[in-house]
Amino acid sequence: MAYLRVRVTTKARGAGLTGWHDGTLRLKVREPAERGRANAAVTRLLADKLAIPPSRVRLARGGSSREKLFEIDGLSEDELMRRLGAPML
């Protein structure tokens, strides 16, 4: 299991990954941060980018925060970072 820190911008014009900053993936979604809609959109976006089912992406912390921690089941940290194009240290 791998962990991924993300910072989310909601109600954006488009959805997608916007880059990395201090080990945190920044992304944006169109959905507003109400009734879990943005969290569900982030889960779907991450699953799509990682080419895995959404059921393997779980919000571990930060349900009502812009800063979130996701658990990614079935991928190593290295494989997770490779699939997301993380900068190598």
A tleap script that builds the chain and sets N, CA, C and O, in Angstrom:
source leaprc.protein.ff14SB
mol = sequence {
  NMET ALA TYR LEU ARG VAL ARG VAL THR THR
  LYS ALA ARG GLY ALA GLY LEU THR GLY TRP
  HIE ASP GLY THR LEU ARG LEU LYS VAL ARG
  GLU PRO ALA GLU ARG GLY ARG ALA ASN ALA
  ALA VAL THR ARG LEU LEU ALA ASP LYS LEU
  ALA ILE PRO PRO SER ARG VAL ARG LEU ALA
  ARG GLY GLY SER SER ARG GLU LYS LEU PHE
  GLU ILE ASP GLY LEU SER GLU ASP GLU LEU
  MET ARG ARG LEU GLY ALA PRO MET CLEU
}
set mol.1.N position { 0.839 -1.176 0.000 }
set mol.1.CA position { 0.000 0.000 0.000 }
set mol.1.C position { 0.884 1.239 0.000 }
set mol.1.O position { 1.892 1.299 0.704 }
set mol.2.N position { 0.496 2.215 -0.790 }
set mol.2.CA position { 1.242 3.467 -0.882 }
set mol.2.C position { 0.353 4.610 -0.399 }
set mol.2.O position { -0.874 4.520 -0.427 }
set mol.3.N position { 0.991 5.668 0.036 }
set mol.3.CA position { 0.275 6.856 0.495 }
set mol.3.C position { 0.621 8.028 -0.410 }
set mol.3.O position { 1.749 8.153 -0.887 }
set mol.4.N position { -0.373 8.888 -0.638 }
set mol.4.CA position { -0.202 10.029 -1.521 }
set mol.4.C position { -0.825 11.262 -0.878 }
set mol.4.O position { -2.007 11.273 -0.535 }
set mol.5.N position { -0.006 12.299 -0.722 }
set mol.5.CA position { -0.512 13.586 -0.231 }
set mol.5.C position { -0.925 14.429 -1.423 }
set mol.5.O position { -0.192 14.543 -2.405 }
set mol.6.N position { -2.120 15.023 -1.321 }
set mol.6.CA position { -2.606 15.884 -2.394 }
set mol.6.C position { -3.136 17.198 -1.821 }
set mol.6.O position { -3.555 17.270 -0.666 }
set mol.7.N position { -3.106 18.216 -2.648 }
set mol.7.CA position { -3.722 19.509 -2.337 }
set mol.7.C position { -4.704 19.781 -3.469 }
set mol.7.O position { -4.332 19.792 -4.642 }
set mol.8.N position { -5.963 20.000 -3.100 }
set mol.8.CA position { -7.048 20.066 -4.075 }
set mol.8.C position { -7.570 21.491 -4.238 }
set mol.8.O position { -7.780 22.212 -3.263 }
set mol.9.N position { -7.772 21.869 -5.483 }
set mol.9.CA position { -8.487 23.101 -5.818 }
set mol.9.C position { -9.827 22.677 -6.397 }
set mol.9.O position { -9.876 21.930 -7.375 }
set mol.10.N position { -10.918 23.154 -5.795 }
set mol.10.CA position { -12.256 22.784 -6.248 }
set mol.10.C position { -12.848 23.884 -7.124 }
set mol.10.O position { -12.322 24.995 -7.194 }
set mol.11.N position { -13.934 23.557 -7.780 }
set mol.11.CA position { -14.663 24.479 -8.664 }
set mol.11.C position { -13.762 25.108 -9.721 }
set mol.11.O position { -13.886 26.292 -10.034 }
set mol.12.N position { -12.863 24.307 -10.262 }
set mol.12.CA position { -11.946 24.777 -11.305 }
set mol.12.C position { -12.614 24.642 -12.673 }
set mol.12.O position { -13.589 23.907 -12.828 }
set mol.13.N position { -12.086 25.351 -13.649 }
set mol.13.CA position { -12.615 25.250 -15.011 }
set mol.13.C position { -12.433 23.854 -15.596 }
set mol.13.O position { -13.295 23.351 -16.316 }
set mol.14.N position { -11.309 23.246 -15.277 }
set mol.14.CA position { -11.019 21.911 -15.779 }
set mol.14.C position { -10.467 21.050 -14.673 }
set mol.14.O position { -10.089 21.548 -13.612 }
set mol.15.N position { -10.420 19.769 -14.918 }
set mol.15.CA position { -9.889 18.832 -13.920 }
set mol.15.C position { -8.565 18.277 -14.413 }
set mol.15.O position { -8.367 18.075 -15.611 }
set mol.16.N position { -7.662 18.034 -13.470 }
set mol.16.CA position { -6.394 17.419 -13.838 }
set mol.16.C position { -5.317 17.656 -12.816 }
set mol.16.O position { -5.511 18.361 -11.826 }
set mol.17.N position { -4.182 17.054 -13.074 }
set mol.17.CA position { -3.017 17.224 -12.224 }
set mol.17.C position { -2.329 18.523 -12.620 }
set mol.17.O position { -2.197 18.828 -13.805 }
set mol.18.N position { -1.889 19.290 -11.614 }
set mol.18.CA position { -1.240 20.559 -11.934 }
set mol.18.C position { 0.228 20.586 -11.568 }
set mol.18.O position { 0.921 21.551 -11.890 }
set mol.19.N position { 0.725 19.549 -10.899 }
set mol.19.CA position { 2.143 19.489 -10.595 }
set mol.19.C position { 2.431 19.075 -9.171 }
set mol.19.O position { 1.533 18.722 -8.407 }
set mol.20.N position { 3.710 19.128 -8.831 }
set mol.20.CA position { 4.191 18.700 -7.517 }
set mol.20.C position { 4.810 19.891 -6.796 }
set mol.20.O position { 5.437 20.746 -7.421 }
set mol.21.N position { 4.631 19.943 -5.471 }
set mol.21.CA position { 5.254 20.962 -4.641 }
set mol.21.C position { 5.560 20.352 -3.282 }
set mol.21.O position { 4.646 19.964 -2.555 }
set mol.22.N position { 6.837 20.264 -2.935 }
set mol.22.CA position { 7.275 19.700 -1.657 }
set mol.22.C position { 6.680 18.322 -1.374 }
set mol.22.O position { 6.235 18.051 -0.259 }
set mol.23.N position { 6.673 17.462 -2.375 }
set mol.23.CA position { 6.195 16.099 -2.198 }
set mol.23.C position { 4.689 15.942 -2.179 }
set mol.23.O position { 4.185 14.852 -1.907 }
set mol.24.N position { 3.963 17.013 -2.464 }
set mol.24.CA position { 2.505 16.976 -2.498 }
set mol.24.C position { 2.030 17.180 -3.930 }
set mol.24.O position { 2.455 18.114 -4.611 }
set mol.25.N position { 1.144 16.295 -4.377 }
set mol.25.CA position { 0.574 16.422 -5.713 }
set mol.25.C position { -0.546 17.456 -5.671 }
set mol.25.O position { -1.445 17.376 -4.835 }
set mol.26.N position { -0.483 18.412 -6.565 }
set mol.26.CA position { -1.543 19.415 -6.658 }
set mol.26.C position { -2.441 19.033 -7.826 }
set mol.26.O position { -1.978 18.655 -8.903 }
set mol.27.N position { -3.740 19.147 -7.575 }
set mol.27.CA position { -4.692 18.834 -8.621 }
set mol.27.C position { -5.925 19.699 -8.483 }
set mol.27.O position { -6.141 20.348 -7.459 }
set mol.28.N position { -6.733 19.697 -9.536 }
set mol.28.CA position { -7.958 20.479 -9.509 }
set mol.28.C position { -9.104 19.641 -10.054 }
set mol.28.O position { -8.919 18.779 -10.913 }
set mol.29.N position { -10.296 19.920 -9.530 }
set mol.29.CA position { -11.515 19.245 -9.965 }
set mol.29.C position { -12.596 20.298 -10.184 }
set mol.29.O position { -12.530 21.397 -9.634 }
set mol.30.N position { -13.566 19.956 -10.974 }
set mol.30.CA position { -14.663 20.882 -11.278 }
set mol.30.C position { -15.706 20.932 -10.169 }
set mol.30.O position { -16.364 21.956 -9.985 }
set mol.31.N position { -15.861 19.859 -9.441 }
set mol.31.CA position { -16.913 19.747 -8.450 }
set mol.31.C position { -16.660 20.650 -7.244 }
set mol.31.O position { -15.509 20.903 -6.890 }
set mol.32.N position { -17.725 21.134 -6.616 }
set mol.32.CA position { -17.577 21.941 -5.398 }
set mol.32.C position { -17.300 21.046 -4.196 }
set mol.32.O position { -17.574 19.846 -4.216 }
set mol.33.N position { -16.756 21.650 -3.161 }
set mol.33.CA position { -16.440 20.911 -1.931 }
set mol.33.C position { -17.673 20.858 -1.038 }
set mol.33.O position { -17.709 21.476 0.026 }
set mol.34.N position { -18.665 20.127 -1.474 }
set mol.34.CA position { -19.881 19.971 -0.683 }
set mol.34.C position { -20.398 18.548 -0.826 }
set mol.34.O position { -20.395 17.972 -1.914 }
set mol.35.N position { -20.840 18.000 0.289 }
set mol.35.CA position { -21.416 16.650 0.354 }
set mol.35.C position { -20.509 15.589 -0.282 }
set mol.35.O position { -21.000 14.617 -0.856 }
set mol.36.N position { -19.194 15.774 -0.179 }
set mol.36.CA position { -18.248 14.773 -0.656 }
set mol.36.C position { -18.066 14.715 -2.155 }
set mol.36.O position { -17.394 13.816 -2.661 }
set mol.37.N position { -18.649 15.652 -2.876 }
set mol.37.CA position { -18.551 15.609 -4.342 }
set mol.37.C position { -17.116 15.790 -4.817 }
set mol.37.O position { -16.675 15.074 -5.717 }
set mol.38.N position { -16.383 16.725 -4.237 }
set mol.38.CA position { -14.994 16.939 -4.660 }
set mol.38.C position { -14.119 15.742 -4.301 }
set mol.38.O position { -13.259 15.351 -5.090 }
set mol.39.N position { -14.325 15.160 -3.127 }
set mol.39.CA position { -13.538 13.985 -2.735 }
set mol.39.C position { -13.766 12.822 -3.697 }
set mol.39.O position { -12.825 12.121 -4.068 }
set mol.40.N position { -15.016 12.623 -4.094 }
set mol.40.CA position { -15.312 11.562 -5.059 }
set mol.40.C position { -14.649 11.851 -6.406 }
set mol.40.O position { -14.148 10.940 -7.065 }
set mol.41.N position { -14.650 13.113 -6.808 }
set mol.41.CA position { -14.014 13.486 -8.079 }
set mol.41.C position { -12.507 13.258 -8.016 }
set mol.41.O position { -11.914 12.784 -8.985 }
set mol.42.N position { -11.888 13.585 -6.896 }
set mol.42.CA position { -10.444 13.357 -6.734 }
set mol.42.C position { -10.145 11.866 -6.791 }
set mol.42.O position { -9.178 11.452 -7.431 }
set mol.43.N position { -10.958 11.066 -6.133 }
set mol.43.CA position { -10.769 9.614 -6.147 }
set mol.43.C position { -10.833 9.082 -7.574 }
set mol.43.O position { -9.986 8.288 -7.982 }
set mol.44.N position { -11.832 9.517 -8.330 }
set mol.44.CA position { -11.958 9.062 -9.725 }
set mol.44.C position { -10.782 9.535 -10.571 }
set mol.44.O position { -10.266 8.776 -11.391 }
set mol.45.N position { -10.353 10.785 -10.381 }
set mol.45.CA position { -9.237 11.335 -11.140 }
set mol.45.C position { -7.949 10.556 -10.861 }
set mol.45.O position { -7.222 10.192 -11.786 }
set mol.46.N position { -7.676 10.306 -9.588 }
set mol.46.CA position { -6.467 9.553 -9.237 }
set mol.46.C position { -6.512 8.137 -9.805 }
set mol.46.O position { -5.520 7.646 -10.344 }
set mol.47.N position { -7.662 7.487 -9.682 }
set mol.47.CA position { -7.790 6.120 -10.209 }
set mol.47.C position { -7.551 6.109 -11.714 }
set mol.47.O position { -6.885 5.213 -12.233 }
set mol.48.N position { -8.085 7.091 -12.405 }
set mol.48.CA position { -7.903 7.177 -13.851 }
set mol.48.C position { -6.427 7.379 -14.204 }
set mol.48.O position { -5.898 6.691 -15.077 }
set mol.49.N position { -5.768 8.314 -13.532 }
set mol.49.CA position { -4.360 8.591 -13.815 }
set mol.49.C position { -3.453 7.419 -13.456 }
set mol.49.O position { -2.416 7.218 -14.087 }
set mol.50.N position { -3.838 6.651 -12.451 }
set mol.50.CA position { -3.031 5.502 -12.022 }
set mol.50.C position { -3.399 4.218 -12.760 }
set mol.50.O position { -2.723 3.199 -12.612 }
set mol.51.N position { -4.461 4.262 -13.550 }
set mol.51.CA position { -4.951 3.097 -14.296 }
set mol.51.C position { -5.307 1.950 -13.358 }
set mol.51.O position { -4.921 0.803 -13.585 }
set mol.52.N position { -6.047 2.276 -12.304 }
set mol.52.CA position { -6.522 1.275 -11.343 }
set mol.52.C position { -8.000 1.548 -11.069 }
set mol.52.O position { -8.483 2.645 -11.350 }
set mol.53.N position { -8.723 0.568 -10.525 }
set mol.53.CA position { -10.127 0.802 -10.177 }
set mol.53.C position { -10.247 1.808 -9.026 }
set mol.53.O position { -9.392 1.830 -8.141 }
set mol.54.N position { -11.286 2.634 -9.026 }
set mol.54.CA position { -11.480 3.598 -7.931 }
set mol.54.C position { -11.585 2.945 -6.554 }
set mol.54.O position { -11.306 3.589 -5.543 }
set mol.55.N position { -11.977 1.698 -6.506 }
set mol.55.CA position { -12.095 1.008 -5.218 }
set mol.55.C position { -10.737 0.821 -4.532 }
set mol.55.O position { -10.685 0.535 -3.336 }
set mol.56.N position { -9.642 0.981 -5.278 }
set mol.56.CA position { -8.298 0.844 -4.693 }
set mol.56.C position { -7.720 2.173 -4.235 }
set mol.56.O position { -6.579 2.226 -3.774 }
set mol.57.N position { -8.497 3.252 -4.356 }
set mol.57.CA position { -8.085 4.585 -3.911 }
set mol.57.C position { -9.000 4.979 -2.754 }
set mol.57.O position { -10.216 5.072 -2.923 }
set mol.58.N position { -8.410 5.213 -1.575 }
set mol.58.CA position { -9.224 5.507 -0.393 }
set mol.58.C position { -8.715 6.760 0.296 }
set mol.58.O position { -7.515 6.917 0.518 }
set mol.59.N position { -9.635 7.648 0.630 }
set mol.59.CA position { -9.307 8.852 1.384 }
set mol.59.C position { -9.043 8.455 2.824 }
set mol.59.O position { -9.937 7.954 3.508 }
set mol.60.N position { -7.814 8.677 3.291 }
set mol.60.CA position { -7.426 8.290 4.644 }
set mol.60.C position { -7.562 9.444 5.635 }
set mol.60.O position { -7.871 9.232 6.807 }
set mol.61.N position { -7.331 10.661 5.156 }
set mol.61.CA position { -7.361 11.819 6.045 }
set mol.61.C position { -7.636 13.076 5.227 }
set mol.61.O position { -7.219 13.185 4.075 }
set mol.62.N position { -8.345 14.024 5.839 }
set mol.62.CA position { -8.556 15.318 5.207 }
set mol.62.C position { -9.851 15.448 4.437 }
set mol.62.O position { -9.908 16.173 3.443 }
set mol.63.N position { -10.887 14.764 4.872 }
set mol.63.CA position { -12.161 14.785 4.162 }
set mol.63.C position { -12.733 16.173 3.932 }
set mol.63.O position { -13.386 16.406 2.914 }
set mol.64.N position { -12.504 17.100 4.854 }
set mol.64.CA position { -13.056 18.448 4.702 }
set mol.64.C position { -11.957 19.500 4.542 }
set mol.64.O position { -12.194 20.688 4.756 }
set mol.65.N position { -10.766 19.063 4.170 }
set mol.65.CA position { -9.623 19.950 4.029 }
set mol.65.C position { -9.124 19.943 2.586 }
set mol.65.O position { -9.389 19.005 1.835 }
set mol.66.N position { -8.407 20.985 2.208 }
set mol.66.CA position { -7.772 20.995 0.883 }
set mol.66.C position { -6.591 20.029 0.839 }
set mol.66.O position { -6.265 19.483 -0.216 }
set mol.67.N position { -5.958 19.823 1.980 }
set mol.67.CA position { -4.831 18.893 2.098 }
set mol.67.C position { -5.382 17.521 2.462 }
set mol.67.O position { -6.060 17.374 3.479 }
set mol.68.N position { -5.101 16.527 1.649 }
set mol.68.CA position { -5.661 15.194 1.855 }
set mol.68.C position { -4.566 14.134 1.779 }
set mol.68.O position { -3.508 14.344 1.186 }
set mol.69.N position { -4.849 13.004 2.389 }
set mol.69.CA position { -3.957 11.857 2.309 }
set mol.69.C position { -4.768 10.684 1.777 }
set mol.69.O position { -5.800 10.321 2.341 }
set mol.70.N position { -4.292 10.097 0.687 }
set mol.70.CA position { -4.960 8.953 0.078 }
set mol.70.C position { -4.117 7.700 0.247 }
set mol.70.O position { -2.888 7.754 0.191 }
set mol.71.N position { -4.788 6.566 0.455 }
set mol.71.CA position { -4.145 5.254 0.451 }
set mol.71.C position { -4.416 4.629 -0.906 }
set mol.71.O position { -5.553 4.594 -1.377 }
set mol.72.N position { -3.363 4.140 -1.519 }
set mol.72.CA position { -3.478 3.502 -2.826 }
set mol.72.C position { -3.116 2.035 -2.643 }
set mol.72.O position { -1.964 1.701 -2.368 }
set mol.73.N position { -4.095 1.172 -2.797 }
set mol.73.CA position { -3.907 -0.252 -2.570 }
set mol.73.C position { -3.331 -0.927 -3.814 }
set mol.73.O position { -3.776 -0.673 -4.933 }
set mol.74.N position { -2.343 -1.782 -3.604 }
set mol.74.CA position { -1.804 -2.584 -4.692 }
set mol.74.C position { -0.645 -1.967 -5.461 }
set mol.74.O position { -0.160 -2.563 -6.422 }
set mol.75.N position { -0.193 -0.783 -5.056 }
set mol.75.CA position { 0.962 -0.165 -5.715 }
set mol.75.C position { 2.028 0.155 -4.672 }
set mol.75.O position { 1.713 0.515 -3.538 }
set mol.76.N position { 3.274 0.022 -5.063 }
set mol.76.CA position { 4.369 0.454 -4.194 }
set mol.76.C position { 4.513 1.968 -4.316 }
set mol.76.O position { 3.984 2.580 -5.244 }
set mol.77.N position { 5.233 2.561 -3.374 }
set mol.77.CA position { 5.488 4.009 -3.433 }
set mol.77.C position { 6.202 4.368 -4.738 }
set mol.77.O position { 5.860 5.361 -5.380 }
set mol.78.N position { 7.183 3.569 -5.124 }
set mol.78.CA position { 7.940 3.845 -6.351 }
set mol.78.C position { 7.046 3.789 -7.591 }
set mol.78.O position { 7.120 4.656 -8.462 }
set mol.79.N position { 6.206 2.761 -7.658 }
set mol.79.CA position { 5.318 2.612 -8.812 }
set mol.79.C position { 4.290 3.742 -8.848 }
set mol.79.O position { 3.969 4.253 -9.920 }
set mol.80.N position { 3.781 4.129 -7.697 }
set mol.80.CA position { 2.838 5.237 -7.603 }
set mol.80.C position { 3.460 6.521 -8.154 }
set mol.80.O position { 2.855 7.211 -8.974 }
set mol.81.N position { 4.663 6.830 -7.698 }
set mol.81.CA position { 5.341 8.044 -8.144 }
set mol.81.C position { 5.687 8.002 -9.629 }
set mol.81.O position { 5.606 9.018 -10.320 }
set mol.82.N position { 6.069 6.834 -10.112 }
set mol.82.CA position { 6.384 6.690 -11.537 }
set mol.82.C position { 5.141 6.952 -12.389 }
set mol.82.O position { 5.218 7.667 -13.387 }
set mol.83.N position { 4.006 6.384 -12.007 }
set mol.83.CA position { 2.780 6.547 -12.780 }
set mol.83.C position { 2.275 7.984 -12.772 }
set mol.83.O position { 1.633 8.426 -13.725 }
set mol.84.N position { 2.566 8.718 -11.690 }
set mol.84.CA position { 2.108 10.100 -11.590 }
set mol.84.C position { 3.145 11.107 -12.067 }
set mol.84.O position { 2.894 12.312 -12.040 }
set mol.85.N position { 4.305 10.628 -12.502 }
set mol.85.CA position { 5.331 11.527 -13.026 }
set mol.85.C position { 5.955 12.408 -11.965 }
set mol.85.O position { 6.272 13.569 -12.221 }
set mol.86.N position { 6.132 11.857 -10.770 }
set mol.86.CA position { 6.735 12.624 -9.676 }
set mol.86.C position { 8.199 12.891 -9.972 }
set mol.86.O position { 8.875 12.058 -10.574 }
set mol.87.N position { 8.689 14.046 -9.555 }
set mol.87.CA position { 10.122 14.340 -9.741 }
set mol.87.C position { 10.958 13.389 -8.901 }
set mol.87.O position { 10.611 13.091 -7.758 }
set mol.88.N position { 12.030 12.928 -9.454 }
set mol.88.CA position { 12.925 12.030 -8.717 }
set mol.88.C position { 13.834 12.836 -7.815 }
set mol.88.O position { 14.337 13.891 -8.201 }
set mol.89.N position { 14.041 12.332 -6.611 }
set mol.89.CA position { 14.907 13.028 -5.650 }
set mol.89.C position { 16.356 12.688 -5.849 }
set mol.89.O position { 17.214 13.189 -5.122 }
savepdb mol mol.pdb
quit
